[in-house]
Amino acid sequence: MPKLYPTLSIRQPWAGLLALGIKPIENRSWCANPKYYKEEFLFHAGKLVDRDAMCGGNSIIDAAECLVSYVGGDVIEFKNRLIGNEHVFNCGGIVGRATLAGCSYIRSARWGRPNQNHWVFTCASPVPFQPLKGRLGIFMTNFEVQKNE
């Protein structure tokens, strides 16, 4: 049965990296309301790609691999998680889910940007791609999570 989930629209390649659990932090200028802590969120990949994050790559997946390497992440782990989950780098729909653990302002976080609030996500996993129009801020999405995920 479908359930309403809080959802964030995020540009690629960041949405895919969050869905794979490689990037556990989403950078925002604002903190989430604590009522959302411990809630399962959906990640919506926007139609636009963050061109500044493309690392000169020809594809979103190439750019994501470059970013993982750049921050000192495990590229082999990235490639292993990507197998069978390439759809997480599609644009214009739901690509993953994770639990919002909280919001912090720690400057030393690997994926954290300076002067930004770091939304910390745990238990991330890809979901089958579902086209959906995104919105600004947190928006609610009716979504049915498959039992085998």
N, C-alpha and C positions, 0 to 999 in steps of 0.2 A: 504494500500500500504506500502511495506517495506521502512524503512528509515535507514540511516547510523547513528549509535550511537557510541560515544566514550565508550570504554569498558576497565575495569580493571579486571585482573585475580587475584583472592584472594583465599588463602587456607581456607578450612573449619576448624573450625566452624565459622570463621570470616565472610565469604561470606553470610552465612545464617542469622547471627545476623544483618548484614547490610541490607539485603533484607527485614527483618521483621521490620526494623526501630528501633530496640532495641539499636544497636550500631551506633551512628551517625558519628563516626570518623574512618577513615582508616589511619593507621600510615605508612608513607613512609619516606625514606631517602631524598627524593626530593619533591619539590613543583610542583603542576600542573601549567602549563602555564595559566596565567590569561584569555587567550582567551577561556578556558573551563569553567570559572566561569559562573554559571546560566545555564549550559548545563545539559541535562538529560543524565546520564551515565547508562550503563548496568553493572551488577556484574556477572562476570564469576567465577564459583567455579572450582578451579583447580582440577586435578586428585589426587594431594597429600593432605594429611591432616596434619595440624600443630600438630605434636605429643606432643610438649611442652604445647599445650593448651588443651590437653585432660583431665586434672584434674583427671586422674585415672578412667575416665568414660569408660563404655563398648561401648557406641555409641556416634556419633557426637552430637546427640540431648541431651544426658545426659551431655556431656562436655559443651555444650552451656548453659544449665541451671546452671551448676556449675559456669561458668564464670559470668553469670548475677548476681548470688548471691554474688560472690567474690567482684565485683565492687560496690555492694550496690544497684543493680538494682532491679526492681520489677519483681519477679519471676512469680507472678500471671498474670501480663500483658504479659510476655513472653509466658506463656502457652496458654493464650487466643489468642494471635496473631498466635501461631503455629497451632491452630485448622484449618484443611483443607489446611495447607501450609507446611506440612512436607517435601515436595519436595525441599524446599529451602536448605535443607542439603544434597542434592544429589551432586555428584562430576562429573566434566567433562562437564560443560555446563552453560548456562545462567540461573540464579535463581532469579534475581531481578533488580530493577532500582531505581534511586534516582537522585536528582538534586545536583550538586556540588555547594555549597554556597561560598566556598573559601578555603584557606589554611592558617593555623596558626601554631604558635610554642608555644602555651600556655601550660605551664607545669602542670596546675592544672586540666585539662580536665579529666573527669571520665574515658573515654576509651583511653585517650592519653598516649603514652609511652614517657618516658624522651628522650631527644635528638633526637626526630623524628619530622617530619612535619605532622601536623594533617589535613587531608583532611576532611572538614566538609560537610556532606550530609544532605539534607532535603527531605521531601516528599517521603520517601522510600516506596516501595511496592513490593511484590513478583510478578513474572511473571511465566507463565507456563514454565516448564523446557524444554530447548532446548539444546541437546547435541552440543558441539562445542569445537574445539581444542583451547586452550588458547595461549597467547603470552606474552612476557615481555613488560612492559611499557603500555602506552595507545595505544590501537589498535581499529580500526573501525570495527563495526559489522553491517551487514544488518539484521534488525529485524523488525517484524511487531507486534506492541502492539495491543492486543485485545481490543475492544471497552468497554467490560464489566469490565475491570480491574480498 
